[in-house]
């Protein structure tokens, strides 16, 4: 029976300076790894990674239908970050390509940045530091406040939002949160009655929501007007969540005392490109270049998590934690069994046809695990040894419903 490529022929392309730990783990697994420090788009991306079996990226490389159509050998995508909106997940699934991310590994780093920004804004640290560098000694309590006793409003109480909640409460803040799903509060945090209720009661508002149609400009003129006079706004979530022009007006008018922004609607593709924002030049705004998760610890943890998921995909066919295809994981039960990965359209009769064909070939099924979503089914099939396995392979490839077939071992 024909098996998959030898490990040393499996090509992995890592883009955007993914932490070196990922390359180390993938090479240790026996794969051929190629690393690039920059993002690629369009034909340049196809030229660099079009023949890859696995591709790893961060947030700047965009994978669209044209890439998946060209990348005939691609078996998996690793997003070495939290978000996956840089990848067309539907197109990836349509081509039988699982997409993985690392949703937990930079949680602490982002949460710590939020807390540090809250303190910096309340103590006017950047003003004081800039003055000192300019030779100005401005020792004064004017405009400086403790954060103890202040109310923090968290919009999006998921992994990061709840971690911010724990840290803020430990520093003496009262915590309100708002989420579109029911979530268990951490510590003494209280759920706000509504988004407007949270905005009206919070001294600081921090956002931790994904990029969706519902969250685009979710804080605009009307919502910002609901905030307390003299409140602070922090956005370390997604660039399109806050209307920056509305935020600028609120800051200039004095309605808001300050803001910290780490993400932007338009961000430079590399460190060599200039940055522009309507918030530039405002001395009560902290601007950072999308560094919420950019700590050595977070990037190493992300590298380990995403690389491990890609290795499990190639070695065992596991799609557990994939964001766009059914999640399947089946341990290897016998060294002499062959494993087949069959990714197909979820329509009636495929499994019945497959079982009938296997029985007619006299092949015994040792183990199988199938999971489906409304559009696709992912099957891991372990079969006992037989001299008709190549016929089975050809049979599965002949099915109209087959999207991808891989002989794993």
N, C-alpha and C positions, 0 to 999 in steps of 0.2 A: 504493500500500500504506500502511495506517495505521502510523505509527511511535509510539514511546514519547513520553511527555511532553517538551516542550522542557525543557532543563536548568533554566531559571529557575523552572519549576513543580514541580520535584522538591523536596519538603519534607523537611528533616532536623530532628529534634528531639534536642538534646543535653541530658542531665540530669546532676544531681549535680556541677555545676561542673567538667565536663570541661575540660581545659586549653584556653585560647583558641587555641592553635595549630591545633587540630582545626577549629574554626569558620572560621579563616582559610583553611585548605586547602580546605575544602568550599565556601566562598563563591567562592574562586578558581576552583574547578572549575565554577562557574556555578549551584550549588544555592542554594535558599532555606533559610537556617539559623535556627533558633529555639533559644535557650539558656535553661536553667533551673539555678539553683544548688542545688536540692534534689531529693530522691527523691520519687516518687509511687507509690501503690499502688492497686489495685482500680479503681473507677470514676473516681477522680481521674486515674489514669494514662491510662485510655481517653479521657477528656475532653481531656487535654493532647496525647496522641500517637497517638490512634486513627486519625487521617487521615494519618499520616506515611508516607513511602516508606522512610526510613531512621531508625533510632533509635540513639543512643549513650548508654551508661550506665556506671556503675562497679559497686560491689558492693551497694548498698542497694536499688536498684530491682529488683523481682522480676517477670519476665515469665512468665506461666503461660498455660494453654490459653485462658482467657477473653479474655486480651488478643489472642492471635493470631487467635482467632475473630472478634474485633471489628475488628482492624486489616486491613481488606480490601486496602489499597494497599501494605502493608508488603513491602519486597523485601530488606531486610537489617538485621541487628542488629550493632552494634559494642560489644563489652565493652572499655572502656578500662581494662583491668587484666589480670591473669594468669588468674584463675579465671573459670569460666562457670557455676558451680553456682547462680547467681541466675537463670539462664534455663532453662526447661524445654526442653532441646535436642530431645527427641523430638517435642514439640508443635510447635516451630518447623519441624522437618523435615517433619512431616506437613502443614504449611501451605505448604511450599515456600520457607521463609525461611532463608537461610544465616546462620550466626552466626560472627563473627570475634572474636578476642581479640588481645592483645599479649603473648605469653608470654616474650619475651626482654628487654623494654626496662627493667624495673625490677630486673633481676638484681643489678647492681652495688650499687644502693642498699640492697637487703635484706641482701646479704652484708656490706656495710660496717657496717650496724646490728648484725649479729650479733657482729662482731669488737669493736665498741665496747662492747657489753654484756659480753662476756667480760672485757675489761680493767676495766670499771667494777665488775663484781662482785668480781673478784679484788683490786682495790685499795680496795674499799668507798668509792668516790667519792661516792655519793649520801649515805651517812652523814656523811662528812666535810663535804660541802657544806652539808647541813642543819644540822649543828652550828655551822658558821661563821656561817650566817645567823641562828642563835639566840644568837650571841655566845660560842660555846664554841670554844676553841683546843685541838684534840685531835691534837697531833703525836705519832704513835705508829706503829710498824710492826706492831702487834698485828693479826692477821687479814689482813694485806696480803701479796699474793704476786705474783711474776712469772708470766706465762703461758708463758714459754719452758720447754720440756721437759714441759709438761703434755700430756695426751692428750685430743684432741677427737674425740668420736663423732658422726658425721653420719648421721642417719636420713633417707634419701631423697637419693640422689646424682645428682640431675638438674642442671638449669641452675644453680639457686641453690646447691644443696649442693656441687657441684664448684667453684663460684667461692669459696665459703667455705673449701673445702679448700685452694685455692691461697693465699689470703690468710693463713690460719692457719699454713700451713707456712712461709710467708715470715717469719712472726713467731716461728718456732722451735718451734711446736707439732708433736706427732706426731698423725697423722690416721688414724682408723679410719672405715669407712663401712659401711652396710648398705642394700641396695636389693633389691626383689623381682625385678629384671631384671639381667642381666649388663651391667655398664658398665665402661668403661676407666678405671682410676684416674688421677688427675692427680698428677704429681710422685711422691713417695714414699708416698702414701696406701696403706693396706692394707685389704682387705676383711675384715670381721669374719666369723667362722664362722656367726654367727646374731645375732638381735636381742639375746638374753640375753647373748651373749658381748660385744657392744659395750657394753651397759649396765654389765656387771661391770668392764670395763677402762677406762672413760672417766672423766676428771676433769670434763669438760663434755660434755653431750649437747645437740645442737641438732636440731630437727625441720624437715624441708623436704619434706613429703608433701602430696598433694592431699586434698580432702575426699571420701572414699568410705565405703561401708559397712565396708570392711576397716580403715580408719584411724580410725573413730570410737572414741574412748577407747582408742586403742592403747597409751597409757601410763596404766595405772590403778594400784591398790594393789600388785598383784603385780609389775608391771614396775618401778615406782619402788623397790620393796623390793630389786630386783636391782642397783640403782645403787650405786656406791661411797659409803661414808659420807663426807660432806663434799663431795660432788659438786655441780655446778650444772646446772640444766635451763633451756633456752631454747626457747620456742615462738613462732616468727614465721611459722608455716605456716597452720593453720586452727584455729578456736576449739574444735571438738569433738574434736581429736586427743588432748588431755590431760584427764584427770579432775581438775578443779581442787580438789575436796574432798580427793582423795587427795594431791595436791600440797601442799595447805595442811597436812595432818597431817604430812607428811614434813618440811616446813619448820619447823613448830612443835616437833616432836620433836628436831630437830637432825640428822636423818638426811641431809638435804640442807642445804648451806650457803647456798644462795640460788637465785633464779630470775629470769628476765626473760620477760615475756609481752606480746606485741603484739596477739594475736588472742583472741577470747572467744566462748563459745557464744551469748551474747546481747549484741549491741552496739547502742548508741543509733542511731536512724535519722538523727539530726542532732546538731549540736553544741549544740543547745538542750536536749536531753534528758539526764537524769541517768544516770550510770554506776554499776553495782553489780557487785561481784565478791567472792567469798569470800577473795580475796587482799589486799583492801584493809586497810591498817593494819599489814602485815608489813614491817618495816624492811629485811629482806633480800631484798625483791622489787622489781624494776623493772617498773612498769606503764606501757605506752605505748598510745595510742589508734589502733591499726592504722595505723601510719605507716611500716611497713617500706619501702614503695615511694613514700612521699610526700616526694620531693625534686623540686625544680624540674626538674632534668635528667631524672629518670625520667618525670615526668608529661608533659614536652614530647616525649620519645621515644615514649611510649605514644600520645600524641595523633597524632603523625605516622604511626606504624605502623598504628593502627586506622583512621584517616581515609583513608589511602592505599588500604587494602584495600576500604573502602566505595566509594571513587571508582572503583576498577578493576572492582568488581562492577557499578556502574551504567553505566560507559562501555563495558566489554568483556564483561560477563557472567562475569568470572573469579571462581571460588570457591576458588582456591588458598589454603591456610591456613584454610579454614573448618573448624570443629570438628564439624559435624553433618551435612554433606552431602558427596557425592563432590567431590573436588578437580579442577576443570577450568580450563584456561587456554589460549586459542587466540589468537594474534596476529591483528590485522586484516591480511588479505593483499591486499585490493583495495578501493579507495574506493567502487566502484560496487556492491559486493555488499551484500545485506541480511543481517542477523544475527537469528536466532530463538533464543530460549532456551526449551527445552522440559523441564520438570521433571515426571517421571511415576513411577508405581509400577513397580518392577522386576519385571515378569512377562514370560513368553515371548511373542514375537510383536509387540511394540510397534514395534521398529525395522523389522521386515519390513513391517508395515502402513504405517508412515510412508514408507519408500522406495517402496513400490508406489504409494501415493497421489501422491507427488511425481512419479514417472515418468508416471503417467496424466495429470497436469496439464501435462506437457511442461516441467517446471522442472528446471534443472540444478543439482546440488549442487556447490558450489565447494570447500567444506571442511566437515568435521564432526569433533567430538570428543565422545565419550561415555564417562562413567565411572559405575560403579554400586557401590552397597553392597547388602547383603542386602534392603533394603526399597525403595530409591529409585534412580532414574537421572537424571543431569543431562546434557543434550545441548546443545551449542552447534552450531548449524547455519548455515552461510553459503551463501546461494543467489545465483545470477546473476539479473539483472533479468528480469522476466516480467510480462505483463499479467494473470496469474492468481494473483498472490501472496495477494490477499485470500481467494480460495477455499481456498488452503492453510491460511491462518490459521484459517478457519472449520472446516476439516477436523480440524485438530489439537485445537481446542477441543471438538470433538464426541467425542473419544476418552474412554471411561470411565476410562482410566488416567491421563489428564492431571490434574496437580495445579496447576501454574502455567504460563502461557504469556506470554512477553513478546517483543514486537518491539523489538529494540534500536535498529537503524538500517537 
